[in-house]
């Protein structure tokens, strides 16, 4: 009788769980280790406001969201993309729907029922879960990449496996276990790791004390932003974002965060152009500004003619000052293209996700590390990033499937159909 192959999956997020599911379906004995008391903690937190599973836009548009890493991510998404993810959720008894934005959600909008059904399936397939097992690298006494050291409540333990899947996340959620501690351990073993950086993050703006105290937490609604970096790359989109005490954040800013972050790294700052009235032309805005206002104040005039009030009026005063607000041409141009100077990205532990990580050149076609035989990688610890909107979750799960198939190929086991 043949002894089943054993694989250690380290990390209980979506990538690790998908790797465990794929491996166990092929008859491999899977032991999943996580530093936290339970798995899927970031998954559950992300689903608090409604679990955004994926996006319904055409596949060709979907893969463009991965920017410079499209070439590496697209093959994984062709194996497990948005449609496959929805079918997978349905197989767990979770129906989905497409929202008005094109984003895909469970019908009940909740993450917990899906996670419970998933874990039940995994346990039924024989996956063994080991919680409060914090990976500490490799056994120094044995030197083998499949001899793994863990810190546990009972003390240090060494685990052996035929193969390993690392799905350790990035560094943006340290309180949930994703702290990036793995990066120097892999680098010490010769693995090329790009520096971890914040992605889908907010940015610092030097607001006046008056503006910050009055408008922190207020949203910029129905605006458009435009960014052009020094090399000519550009981003332009409508939506909304929020002022904070230190700067700006929110979905529209997150979508441009890679471009903004990289421009700050290159030039020391980035300029974000905000169109406060994207549905009106400059000519329409200028005509309204120039319209005689009689005895009305400028604030009343802008409110009645253009609907500008609250934070939109406040940010115009912040940028132009008293004298600038009286210059009609400058005011009209600022309404259509208000420049915000961004001086820094917010710290990585405040970001939604992480850029950087294990470079794809460090992996072979089985997602195995060239410097560490039998060790495969998946999820956010790889060097890619994507905006919010279901792209992160879809690609993380696709990479978990990809790494598991790489393990099976390397172990010469049966590769299941997704």
N, C-alpha and C positions, 0 to 999 in steps of 0.2 A: 504493500500500500504506500503510495506516494505521500510524503509530508507536504501539506499546503504551504505555499510561499507566504511569507509574512511581510507586510509593508507597514511602516510607521508613518502616519500622517501627522504633521505637527502644525497645529492651527485649526481652530474650529469655526472659522468664518465660512462664507459661501464657497470659496475656492477649495478649502480643505474638505468641506462636507461633500462637494460634488466629486472630488477625487476619491473620497471614501466610498461613495455610492457606486462609481464606475468600477473600482477595484473589487469591491465585494460582490458585484454582479458577475464578475468573471471567476469567482471561486477563490479569490485571494483572502487570506486572513488579514483584516485591517485593524490596527490599534491606533486610535486617534487621541492625541495628547493636546491639552490646552492649559495655559497658565491660570485661567479664570475658573470660578466654581461651576460655570455652565457655558455651553457653546452659543455662538450666534449673538453675542451681546451687541455688537455694532449693528448687526442686521435688525435686531429688535429696536434699537434706538432710532435707526434711520426710518423705521416704519411707524413711529409715534404719530406723525402727521399724515399718515397714509402711505403705505408701502409702494413705492414706485419701482415696479419690477423691471420694466424695459420701455421701449418706445416703438410706436407703430409706423414711423416714417419709412419710406422705401429703403431697402437694404443699401443701395448705393449712397444714399444720403447718410444713413446710419454709420457706415464705416468711415465716412469723412470726418466724423467727430473725434477720431483718434489721431488726427494730425500727422505728425512725423512718424508715428508708430503704426500707421495703417497697414503697411506691408507685413508687419509681424502679427498684428491682431486679426486681420481679415481672415486668414485661413482658419483660425480657431472659431470665428463667428460663423463661418460657412458650415462648420460642423455642429455648432450649437449657438444659434442666433436668436433673435427676438421671437420668431414663430415657434422654434423648438422650446424656448423657455416657457412660453404660454402653454404649450402642449404638456410639458413636464409638470407645470403647476396643476393643470387639469387632472393629470394622472394621480396627483395627491388629493384630489377632491376639491381643489380651489379654483373656482371660476374667475375669469378676469374680464375687465372691460377697458375700453379706450376712452380716456377723458377728452375734454374739449381741446386740450393742448397737444393731444397725440400721445401723451404718456399712458402707460398701461399699469393698472392697479388691480389687486384682488377685489372682488365685488364687495366684500365687507371692509376693505381698506386696511385690514390688520395684518401684521407680520406674525403674531404669535400662533394663530391656528396653522399657518403654513409650516412654520418651524416645528411645531409639535408633530404634525403628520410626517414631515421629513425625518425627524429623529426616530419616530416609530418604525418607519420603513427601514432605516439604517440598522436599528437594533434587531429588527426581524431578520435582516440579512447577515447578522453575526458581527457587525462592527462593535468593537469594544472601546468604550470611552474612558479616558483617564483624565479626570479633572484635577486642578491644582498641581499640575505637572509643568513647571516652568523650564523650558529647554535652556541649557547652559553651554551648549556646544558639544564637542566630541570628547570622548574619553581620552585623556592625555596618556594613560598607561597603555592603551591598545593602538591608538593612532589610526583606526579604521573609520572611514566616513559613515559606516552603518552602526558604529558603537556610540550611542547617544547618551549624554549625561542630563539628568533632570533633577531639579530641586523640588522636593515634595514635602508635605507636612510631616512625613515620617523620616525625612532625611534625604540624602542624595542617593539616586539609583542610576544604574547603567542599563540601557535597553539595547538589544541587538535585533536587527531586522535584515531581510534580504534586500530591501530597498527603502528609500525615504522620500516622502514628498514634503517639502517645506512650503507652507502657505501661511506665512507669519504676518502678513499685512505690512503696512507702511509704518509711519511714526506719528500719525495725526490723532491717534486716540489712545494715549498712554494709560488712561484710567480704565480702559477696556482691554488692555493687553497689547495693543499695537504701539510699541515704543521704539522700534528700530534697533533694539539692542543686538540683533543678529548681524547687522552690517559689518562691524569690525571683525566678528568671528569668521565670516566668509572671506573678507579681505585678507585675513591672516593666513587663510588656506589657499590664497592665490586666485580668488574669484574677483572679477572686475565688477565693482559696484559703483554706479553713479551716485553722487551726493544726493541725499534725501532732501526734498524741498516741499514747501507748502503748495498744494493745488486746491482749486475751488475754495479760494480764501478771500478774506477782506484785505483792504489796504489802508495805510495811514495817509491822512490829509491834515495839513496844519490848519485846523479850524481856529477861528477866534473863540475866546472863552464865551462870548455872547451867543454865537451860533451853536456851539457844542451844547451849552446848557439848555438852549431853547428847543433845538431840533433833533438831538440824539434820539434815535428810535423812530423817527418819522420817515415814512416811505416817499421816495420819488416815484410817482405812478404815471403811467402812460408817457414814458420818455423813450428816447433812443440814445445809444452811445456809439461812439466811433473811436477807434484806436488805430493809429498807423505808426509802426516802429521805424527805426532808422534804416532798416533794410527794405522797407516798402511793404512788409506784411501788414494786412489790415483786418479789422473786425468791425462789423456794424450790425446792430440788432435793436429791435424795440423790446420793451419790457418794463421792469421796475427793479429798484434796489433801495437800500435803506441807509440813512446817515447814522453813524455811530459817534460816540464821544471822541473817538480818535480818527475817524475816517469814513469809509463806506464798505458795505458788504451786501450780499443778496444775490439772487439767481442771475441777474443780468451781469453783475460784476464777476461772479464765478465763471460764467461762460467765457469771459475775456481774460481770466486770471493768468493763463500760461503766457500769453503775449505781454501782459502788463508786468508780470514777474520777471520775465527775461529782459524786457526793456529796462527795468530798474537795475538789474544786475549789470547791464552793459553801460547805461548812461547815468546811473545814479538817481534817476527819477523817470516817471512816465507821465504823459499827458492824456487824460481821458476827456474827450469832447462830448458834452451832454446837450442834446436837443430837447429843450423843455416842452416844445410844442411840435412834435414830429408830423402831425396831421395838417399843419399849416405851412405854407411856403414863406420864404423870407419876405417876399413882397407883401403878402397878407399881414404878416406880423408888423412890418415896418409901417404899413398904412394905418394899422390900428394904433401903434405907438404915436404916430404923427397926428392922429385925429385930435382936433381941438378938445381940451378937457375942461375949459371954463374954470370954475372955482373949485373943481374936484382936486383932491390930492393925487399925486402920482400913483400911490398904492390903490386908491379907489378906481382910478382910470384903468390900470392894468388888470384889476379884478373884473371890472365890468366889460372891457373890450376884449380881453384875452383869457379871462378865467385864471389869471396868475395870482395866487395867494399862498399863504402858508409857507411851506419849505421852499417852494419854487421861487416865491418872491424873496424869501430870506437868503437863498443862495446867490441870487442876483445882487443883493445889497452886499453880501460877503465878498463877492468877486470884484464888483465895480466901485464900491464905496459911494458916498453921497454925491460927489461930483460926477462920477461915471454914470450914475443913474439918470442924471439930467441931460446927458449927451444922447440924443435920440438914435443916431446911427450906431453908436457903440452898444447901446441897450438892445436894439433890435438884433444885432449880430450875436450878442451874448445869449439872448433867448434861444437862438437857433444853434449856437455852437459855443456853449459855456466851457472854458477849459478848466479842468480840475487837475492840479499837480499832485501826483501820488509819489510819496517819498520812500515807502517801504511796504513790503508784504507783511501781513500779520504773522505771528509766530506759528511754527508748524503744528504745535499742539492745539491750536485753535482752528486749524484747517479741516475741511470735510474729508480731504484725501491727500495723497502724497504723490509727488513726482520723483523720478530717480529710482534707484534700486538696482537689482541684478541686470546687467546689460544683456541683451539678447545674444550678442556675440559670445558670451560666456557659456551659452547653452548649445547643445547639439539638437538634431531634429526630433529627439525624444524628450525635449525640455530637460535634459540631464546636464549637470554642470561638468564641463570638460575637466576642471581641476579636481572634481570630487565624484568619482564613479559611483553609480547607484543612488545619487542624490539628485532629485528632480525639483523644480520650482514652479510655483503657480501664484496667481493673484496679484495683489497690489504691491508685493515686494519686487515684482518685475519692473523694469524701467519703461513705464508707459503712464499716461494719464488721459482722462476724459472728463467732459463736463457732467454735471448732475443731469438727471432726466432718465435714469435707467441704464445708461451706458456703462457706468462703473460696475454695477451688479451683473449685467449680462456678460461683460468681458471677463470678470473675475470667475464666474461659473464656467465659462467656456475654457478658460485657462486651466481650471481644475480638471475638467474632462480631458484636456489635451495632455496635461502632465500624467494623469493616470494611464492614458493610452500609451504614453511613452514608457511608463514603468512596465506595462503588460508586454509591450513589444520587446523591451530589454530583457524581461524575464521569460520571453517566448511563451506567453500565456495567450489565451483567447481574447480578442478585442471585441467587446460587445457593441451592438448597434445602439445609438442613443435613442 
